[in-house]
Amino acid sequence: MTNKSTQLKSIKSLIPYFFLLGIVTTSLLSLVAHVGWNVFLELLSHFKRQYFLISLLLFSLLAITRQKRLILIGLFCVGINLTEIVYWSLPTLGLRHSGTGDLRVLSSNVNVRNNNYSKVISLVRKERPDIAIFMEVNGAWIKQLESIADIFPYSVARVNPSISGIAIYSKLPLENTDVKFFGTSSNPSILGSVKINGQVISVIAAHPPPPFKPVLFHYRNKQLDEISQYIQQVNNPVVIAGDLNITMWSPYYKRFISKTGLRNARQGFGILPSWPVKTTYPHYSKIPPFMSWLISIPIDHCLISPELKVSKIRTGANVNSDHLPLIIDLVIPKEK
């Protein structure tokens, strides 16, 4: 009995160290992701929110043990994870605007297997965006979207039966439209421009491939690089929106931002995770709603030139896709 009691005490005394080990591990994963230039390490970079939630839970358990020295170390590590999250909720001078927006953009990956067209159309009619961008559109989707022609008299679409179809609809005249294949021959991007407050705004709708395989990882990065080269040659303010299949914590995303000088419209409004969402078809139908929230990451983006401001940005209602729509209200300064 004495030996068992001693062993039990020894195991019990190690429990706080296990909690601390878990906290330190999540912090290391978060830090290692900063150098994640290969496909595996880059994958680790996308889950900063999850690292923080795990470390916070473990820290709560560690705090119960009252091991002051371990608690201080754990608190430091939790702080490392917290900084990656809180940054996106801090108000940013020069980006947010308290007034009403001049341009509402809706970006939605509808999912090519989703045939619940009415939900998307209802969302569009409710939100009434000035520009709507849809990804993974096929022939059936384009036919259904003809019903919103009363809202959007201007449109450009590149239909594909796979996941690379893309379309842009606009209330405003779309000028200088073009379909470009940046970095790959299978993932089109749509270019165009609109005029607001005397300003010409260049609009880019993009959907780089999901980096599930090394070859797709390479194509996604190549496409982002070529888009960044294109943006550097544009003289007008730029709005690029779509499912970019990358989070803000990826080194490839940071390189894109560094080269283009664009800013993420969600800065100051929170992380706004957008994928995956529970849907009615395989792979996603069995995800419990809470688990969907827990594992979701922000891969749908709206990136804008510094001179543009953001009045509001939010995720929209579930349209039976594996992505939530993104709705952005932008303030366009009047041309001087």
C-alpha angles and dihedrals in degrees: 000000000000092000092049091048091050092049090049091052091048092052091045091052090055095055095086089052091053090053090049091047090055091050092048091047093054089049092050091049089052093049095044089055089068089072094039100132094142124073096257098046091043089055089057090055094068098067104066091127091053092048090054094048092049093046091048092052092048091046090054089055091044091052090059090062091061092218096154098193092049091044091055092051090047092049091053091051093047087052090057090056093042095057090061090055106036092052090074093054098048114105110253121213113228096019108064121065125195095208130083120283127255096204127035115199124192118195119186134169096206095187117240091241093054113101097173091111095159093066092056093044091048090050091052093049091048097046096036097202122193090223126024123191121194127189131197092030121161131181093283092053093050090050091052092046089059085084091072094055088107088066098036115039091172126061145152123195139179106196123206130168089222127061096283101078113119136180139181125202124190142186088202124067109273111220134185091019120181140160112228132186105212113193095339138049094223105054113065125198123200121224128194144134137232131193120231128165089353091304125119108222119197111218124200123188110196140174113178115194119273109260096230092130130037091248092052089045088056093047093049092051092045091050092050090049093052092046089052090052090051093049091051088062095050115099097193127077109276134221116187118181137170147082099314094177092227136091130227091255097061116107087226091057090048091050090051091051092045093053098043100036090224123146130218111250091217092064107122093015101076136260097296100198112213109178143091106024126177111259138169099258134076123297092022105042094079096051109110111230092244092050090049090056091045097053099034121119134192108255099140111084148176112204119189141184114262094249091063119082133208121232094178142343129187144150115261133223122299108270095187091268125119086244130066114228118249119223119194130184111202130193113218115201115229115254110257 
